[in-house]
Amino acid sequence: MKFAVVGAGAIGMLIACLLKDAGEDVQLMPKTEKQAKEIEEIGILKDHKLYQIPAITKFQLISPDTYIIVAVKYDALQGLLPELSRECPDNPLIFLQNGMLHLELIEELPQQQIALGSVEHGALKVSATEIRHTGLGTIKFALARGEASIFKPLADIQGFTSGWVEDADQLLFRKVLLNCLINPLTALMEIQNGELLTNYHAYELLRNLYTELYLAFPEIEKLLPFEEVTALCASTSTNTSSMLADKLAKRKMELDTILLYTLRRSKVDLPLLKTLYNLLKATEV
């Protein structure tokens, strides 16, 4: 199978390396020519292993039989999609964004074969050519549009640790709920994931936030039991959440596509989540 990964952040580079490990044909499309040139010259270093992966900067260099994995953040999608629509109208697409606001943008695309993905790995971008795989997980896929048979082989790639889910909304909303619980708390208090368990006051906030989300979305009890949340905090105890990493780097946080989406989806008021959203928004202003 042929893949082109669009976006060379932590997740984009990680996906490219994992596919390379699985023996697949992979291209990587960074945002800038500078990073593409560095990757071509140096390669990608992941956990002391060097990967030579072709780097491109134009959609025209992607063949029509290639799966395009879009691994950029939500805010970068709007500037990317017009060219993707124009240059790659027949390629099957896979979107790996956090949150769910990107689903509105996808509806306007001409491509007929589109899948969605949820990445449960942890990754840290050290430099333009180096990442660290900070948490081993899986990548789950679900169909957004088209034929499931086009994408189900992704779940059978040997060594890729992936799976297939029939309900795309459940797949993505589970990740949204998880991000609502961990990301805003760690970002606001500037703590690592494990401190949500070891800091009494942080743990109280985590439990209260889960209870609030349960009142709005009772399905969370099956989608994401509280024990799974605490287990993830423990297994990624030294990890920095993506929202905290963005805050520390003074990048725009993914507040709207995760927190604001959840606030809008809820039929009841979510005062704690709304407070966290506004506090973090205030730090961006």
Disulfide bonds with the S-S distance in Angstrom:
none
